[in-house]
Amino acid sequence: MATRDRLGYDFCSFTVELQTVWIFDLRLDAVDSFVKREDGAPVEHILTCSGKTAKSPRLWVRTSNLTSQMVFDFFRRSVAHPEPPNRPCLPQLLFIGTALMPYIDVLQPFLDSIPTPFIWTLESPWLAEMFRTATMDDDFWFRTYIEVGLEATKSGREALRTRRDPDGAIRAYTSARRWMLLAVKNYGSGRKDQVLKLTKFSLADCIAGLALAYLMRGPGMDVKMALVEAQNARQLCSDNAKAIYCEATAYEITGEIDKFEALVKDTMSKLAVDKRDWESAWSEHDRATGHSRNWYPFPNKSRASSSSTSRRRL
């Protein structure tokens, strides 16, 4: 979707004000909700777009006949034509209130077309509380980016395990990687080594999940991208079981048997990867694809016996 509005504004050219947070939300008008119960009059909704530290909303409107186009146009006006003393600009971070979920399919293509440092996410209870109480310092931004990244990773995992939806998983994992990379790149300086190590571990797990999503059977399978992402994950965490599993599986599918055998032999010789991680990686692949690979890295261990072993969350 183009970023120009009907008056010719190019939203990619607007200044992004760093260290700013906006929330775009929808709520019922409290007075009119009582009116409806008494006389059947339509309930009015109030659309608002406000900054955390602003003295007044950028824009607000009351309506009783809300449509997707109205929501879309309202946000664009809040950027390009806000109420004074606000000026045209974009925030670094935009929260979309949960009440606007029915309209997210209309908003998402436009929001995704605006380049960084602008970034947006759906509001969650944790983010709402932090938005209300936190100071806009580097710690806030680091924690926010990591938490949103972890939530997106969870969404990707659920897309594979529950819905068997490779495209949804790829979108979620790609978003998660973007958030966590922003955290490390922009706000990782000065963090404790253990914090950065855990962050990179989470990032590796996210990228390994992306590799697994590309291995989904059917039209969505992309073995080349699966191999690339598995190797990217291993650069961050060399013994990530899911990444090794995806890389070896990609070699097996493409017939690169020498590389396949070398990787499995190297993994078995080092034994750095916990067997439970392998069993979990195997199980996740089978649940996601409905297809079993023909290899297993640990000898004298059958598929049946591994299924009863306790598994870690990937």
Helices and strands as residue ranges (DSSP letters): G 11-13, E 16-28, H 30-39, E 45-51, E 59-63, H 68-80, E 90-96, G 98-103, H 104-112, E 119-122, H 125-133, H 138-158, I 159-163, H 166-187, H 193-214, H 223-236, H 241-254, H 257-270, H 275-289, H 303-306
